Every structure is written in C-alpha cells, then in structure tokens.
Amino acid sequence: MSVLVVGVSHRSAPVTMLEQTAVAGDELGKLLRDVFHAEHVAGTFVVSTCNRVEVYADVGKFHAGVSAICELLARHAGIALGDLTPHLYVHYEDAAAQHLLSMACGLESMVVGESQILGQVRESLALARRQGTLGRVLDDLGALALRAAKRAHAETGIDRSGANLVSVGVGLAAERLTKPVGRDPATPLAGLSVLVVGAGSMSSLAVATAARLGAAGIVVANRTQERAKRLAASVRGTTADLPGLRDALAAADLVISCTGATGLVITTDMVGNALRLRQKAGGAGRPLVLLDLALPRDVDPGAGGLPGVSVLGLDSLQEAGATIAATQAQDVAAVRAIVAEELAARWSARQAARVAPTVVALRAKATSVVEAELARLDGRLGRLDDRVHAEIAQAMHRVVDKLLHAPTVRVKELAGSPGGDSYETALRVLFDLDPGAVEAVTRADAGLVTGGPPPSALLPEQEAT
C-alpha cells in the first residue's frame, strides 16, 4: 500500500472553484466513508479548510486510487470531472508525505506560517479515527506531520509575526477604515465597532484578534445564541440575533463573517437596508468593511458596489499573504530543513523495518543450528548433567549472538544508504537463508511498512488527468 493525496487549494484554483469543492459537516463524513469504501483504498482522511480540500488515502494501486478520488470529489462538489481535474494536484508516496508535513507546518497556507492549520490537521485525523477510516499507515504519517509542525513552531520563527487570515484581513480592513496619520499600529481598530458573524473556531480567533487590536465594541451574531453569548462574554461583548442582523450591520464599522453556511448570510439588500438605517441615525458616509473569511462565501460580493462599502474576501488576502511570505525566507528554509529531517528519519525507519524479517530469519536459523548441535552432543556423550547441559547451551548461544551482532546491526544501518538492498541480499546469500522463511516472517509482521525511494529522490508533483 502507498500514500496518495489528491487536492485542490488556493494555489491551484480560484476562490469560486474552492467554494464549489468546500466540504464540511455531514458531507465531510460522507466523503470520508465513500473514499474508504472505494476499491484499493485501505485508509483515508480529509483536510478541509477555507482554502483547501485534500484527500489522503492509503492505496494499493496509484491510477485506480487517483481515478476513484477524483470522481468522488467531483460528485460531492457537483462539478463535472473535466471541469475539476485541471485544478487538482496529485502527490504520491514520499512526495505525499512531504506535502502533508509542509502543509501542517504552514508552508502551503495562504498566510505562510499561520498556526491554525496545525489544529485543523489534528481535527481531520481525529474525525477519520472516529469514523474508522484512518488506518495505521495514515495514523503514523499524521503523527509525524503533527510532530514536524510542533517542531517548526518551537524551533523557528515561522509564526513570529503571529499572522493568520484574520489578522491579515483585519489589517487590510483597518487601512480602509482609518487614516494612517495618528493611527497606532498596535491598536488599528481603536474607536471602531466590530460585528463577528459565526461562533466557530475562526470566529473565536476573529473575536480575540478584534479585542487585541483595540476594538471599542464587539458584537457576536450566531444561529445558536448560547455559543454566541459564551464567545461574546470572553471579551465583554454583546450578541445579536441573525434575524436582526440588519440592525447590527448598521451599527458596525467592520463585519467579520466566517460561518459554515452553504448560502449567503449577508446579502446586498441586507447591507443596503443597514445603510439606510445608519443614515437615519446620522451615520451617513461612514465606511463599512465586510471581511468574508467563509468558504463558501457568506457575503454577496455585490455589496461592495454600494456607497462606502468594501468587501474583502479570501481572494483579497492572497497578495497580502505573498508579501508576508517574502519576509520569511530564512524561517521557511529552516522549516523545510525540519521537514526533510523528519522525512529522512521516517525513510530510515522504514528501511530498517524492511530488513527486519531477514535479521529475524537469520537469528532463527542460528538458534536451530545451536539446538541441533546440542542434540547431537547429547547423542554422542549420553544424557548430560542438566547444569552442564545448560552451561554448554548458554556458551554456544553467546558465541552465536556475538558473531551475529555486528552484521545484523550494520545491515540495519546500511539499509538506509544508497544501494541498501544489496546488503540485505548479501546477508541472505552469505548465510544461505531460506527465502520462504524470510517471507513467513514478513507475513507475520502485520505492521511492516514497505520501503520507498529516499527523500532526496522524491517524486515530482503529478497532475491528475
């Protein structure tokens, strides 16, 4: 079995396509089960965020796996396969592992280095584990990705700026709401009212960010009032009902919307009514910025055509994210080094595991030779005293162990070097090991992971067609 990833992200598709492919809630669980039950798939998990959907699978056949996953992604998105495939990317084996580790470390994010992706990958693995679709290979690979990501944040400054989609979006919004002259960079939202629509993890981050950046007032609107109240209470804010969103919009300077709704939450008509209400209250001409961090989008882009209204969506954040990435070249290189180190350790462990059956078979043969010689000795000398027999047996086993120690340890070390296969073969030939005995050990070890090319020879990205 081999690891395969098929995905679509902000790097391969426009936001309109990402909206169509977005999957969450019950649909995410259904996609997991559908992939898991596809032919040649032994395990799967799905990473679905506001700027990517990636299906990871442990597959028996590459082409069959790619075909099945592409078809399922298209079916769940309601898109013709021919329209979706130009935006898909495919990674296989070690290239898939490399991609997962890089993604978990934040290197593939719209805002490079953001730490939210670490939690999202952890949640994706946990969901697949609960659904029973993960499997040992992907569970182990997921654990490796989480460890690499933790190292990246602990050992480098990749998240030094603390930038994320929310902070970058709020920064862009502040530029449109306040004059640069006299504005404190530490509190760009000072004196402004912020409305957060939604109460999920992204909304929690939005509320915390707005409070940290000095917002004068924060209102949380959500379908479930209990969750909205808990979130608002964390920053001494207030709540609003979704049916009464117009009034909350009228009072806000900045609206951050990040719900999981499948349709528009804030329409152009709703914003227009809010502006008229604001005008009656004496707030005519006051700018309003709608920051839409949801996928599918929450805010009707047409609202940006109304006087004094700006709509910032995920597409607006890509350029800002690229600017941040340009300042982090040294940290990015350090994270890539961590990823390479973790992949190299993984490959070495897999190679050592691959030669383990040969080592086990060799030691089993040595034990059988010792036992046969002890039996022959008993036959020639008669039944030996138990104590004498035990001493002779122990001495013979010690001699064998000492003779085999160096070659068996060395073959495991050399397994990860170029031409490592030849050392295992030499061991089998030199000691005349029965191939059937080695194969029997391999079959008995259900957890054995087969080898692959070293990280220095990672497969290039392959596009699905």
GIWOSUL-V499948 format. One record per pair of residues at least 4 apart in sequence whose C-alpha atoms are under 6 Angstrom apart, sorted by the first residue. I is the first residue (numbers start at 1). J is the second residue. D is the distance in Angstrom with one decimal. If there is no record, write none. Layout:
BEGIN
I,J,D ; I,J,D
END
This chain:
BEGIN
1,59,5.2 ; 1,60,4.5 ; 2,58,5.4 ; 2,59,5.3 ; 2,93,5.6 ; 3,57,5.7 ; 3,58,4.6 ; 3,92,5.9 ; 3,93,4.9 ; 4,56,5.7 ; 4,57,5.2 ; 4,91,5.9 ; 4,92,4.6 ; 4,96,5.9 ; 5,55,5.5 ; 5,56,4.4 ; 5,90,5.7 ; 5,91,5.3 ; 5,96,5.8 ; 6,54,5.8 ; 6,55,5.4 ; 6,89,5.8 ; 6,90,4.7 ; 7,53,5.6 ; 7,54,4.0 ; 7,88,5.5 ; 7,89,5.5 ; 8,52,5.7 ; 8,53,5.6 ; 8,88,4.9 ; 9,13,6.0 ; 9,51,5.5 ; 9,52,4.0 ; 10,51,5.4 ; 12,87,5.2 ; 13,87,5.3 ; 18,22,5.9 ; 19,295,5.5 ; 19,296,4.4 ; 20,77,5.6 ; 21,77,4.8 ; 23,27,6.0 ; 23,28,5.4 ; 24,28,4.7 ; 36,41,5.9 ; 36,43,5.9 ; 36,44,6.0 ; 40,59,5.4 ; 40,60,4.9 ; 41,58,5.8 ; 41,59,4.5 ; 42,58,5.4 ; 43,57,5.5 ; 43,58,5.0 ; 43,133,5.2 ; 43,134,4.9 ; 43,135,4.9 ; 44,56,5.4 ; 44,57,4.2 ; 44,133,5.5 ; 44,134,5.1 ; 45,56,5.4 ; 45,128,5.3 ; 45,134,6.0 ; 46,54,5.6 ; 46,55,4.6 ; 47,53,5.7 ; 47,54,5.2 ; 47,124,5.6 ; 48,52,5.8 ; 48,53,4.4 ; 50,295,5.3 ; 61,65,5.9 ; 74,78,5.9 ; 74,79,5.0 ; 74,81,5.4 ; 89,463,5.1 ; 90,462,5.2 ; 90,463,5.5 ; 91,95,5.5 ; 91,96,4.6 ; 91,461,5.5 ; 92,96,4.8 ; 94,458,5.8 ; 95,458,5.4 ; 95,459,5.5 ; 99,103,6.0 ; 101,145,4.6 ; 102,107,5.4 ; 103,107,5.5 ; 103,108,4.9 ; 104,117,6.0 ; 104,118,5.3 ; 104,149,5.7 ; 105,149,4.3 ; 106,112,5.5 ; 106,113,4.5 ; 106,114,5.6 ; 107,112,5.2 ; 107,113,6.0 ; 110,321,5.6 ; 111,164,5.7 ; 111,321,4.5 ; 112,325,5.7 ; 113,158,5.0 ; 113,159,5.0 ; 114,163,6.0 ; 114,164,5.0 ; 128,133,5.2 ; 128,134,5.1 ; 129,134,5.3 ; 138,142,5.8 ; 151,155,5.6 ; 152,156,5.6 ; 152,335,5.5 ; 157,331,5.8 ; 158,331,5.2 ; 163,167,5.8 ; 165,169,5.9 ; 166,170,6.0 ; 166,206,5.9 ; 174,178,5.9 ; 184,188,5.9 ; 187,213,4.3 ; 187,214,4.8 ; 188,213,6.0 ; 189,213,5.6 ; 189,214,5.2 ; 189,215,4.7 ; 190,214,4.7 ; 190,215,5.1 ; 190,216,5.9 ; 191,216,4.9 ; 192,215,5.4 ; 192,216,5.3 ; 192,253,6.0 ; 193,216,5.7 ; 193,217,4.8 ; 193,252,5.0 ; 193,253,5.3 ; 194,218,4.9 ; 194,252,5.6 ; 194,254,4.8 ; 194,255,5.8 ; 195,218,5.8 ; 195,219,4.7 ; 195,220,5.9 ; 195,252,6.0 ; 195,255,4.7 ; 196,220,4.9 ; 196,255,5.9 ; 196,256,4.8 ; 196,257,5.8 ; 197,220,5.9 ; 197,221,4.8 ; 197,222,6.0 ; 197,257,4.6 ; 198,203,5.7 ; 198,222,4.8 ; 198,258,5.7 ; 198,259,4.7 ; 199,203,5.1 ; 199,228,5.8 ; 205,209,6.0 ; 210,215,5.5 ; 211,215,5.4 ; 218,237,5.0 ; 219,237,5.7 ; 219,238,4.8 ; 219,239,5.1 ; 220,228,5.7 ; 220,232,5.9 ; 220,239,4.7 ; 221,239,5.6 ; 221,240,4.7 ; 221,241,5.7 ; 221,242,5.9 ; 222,228,5.6 ; 229,233,5.9 ; 232,236,6.0 ; 232,237,4.5 ; 232,238,5.5 ; 233,237,5.7 ; 246,274,5.2 ; 249,274,5.8 ; 250,274,4.5 ; 250,278,5.1 ; 253,288,5.0 ; 254,288,6.0 ; 254,289,5.0 ; 255,290,4.8 ; 255,291,5.9 ; 256,291,4.7 ; 257,292,5.1 ; 258,293,5.1 ; 258,294,4.4 ; 259,294,6.0 ; 264,298,4.6 ; 264,299,5.8 ; 265,298,4.9 ; 266,299,4.8 ; 267,300,5.1 ; 268,300,6.0 ; 268,302,6.0 ; 268,303,4.5 ; 278,283,5.1 ; 279,283,5.0 ; 279,284,4.3 ; 287,308,4.8 ; 288,309,4.9 ; 289,309,5.8 ; 289,310,4.8 ; 289,311,6.0 ; 290,311,4.8 ; 291,312,4.8 ; 292,312,6.0 ; 292,313,4.8 ; 294,298,5.8 ; 304,309,5.2 ; 304,310,4.8 ; 304,311,5.0 ; 312,316,5.7 ; 328,332,6.0 ; 344,455,6.0 ; 348,416,5.0 ; 350,449,6.0 ; 350,451,5.6 ; 351,415,5.6 ; 351,416,5.7 ; 351,451,5.5 ; 352,412,5.0 ; 357,438,5.5 ; 357,441,5.3 ; 357,442,5.6 ; 358,438,5.5 ; 361,438,5.5 ; 378,382,5.1 ; 378,383,5.5 ; 384,389,5.8 ; 401,405,5.8 ; 406,410,5.9 ; 407,411,6.0 ; 411,415,5.9 ; 414,420,5.6 ; 415,420,4.2 ; 416,420,5.9 ; 426,430,5.9 ; 428,432,5.7 ; 428,433,5.0
END
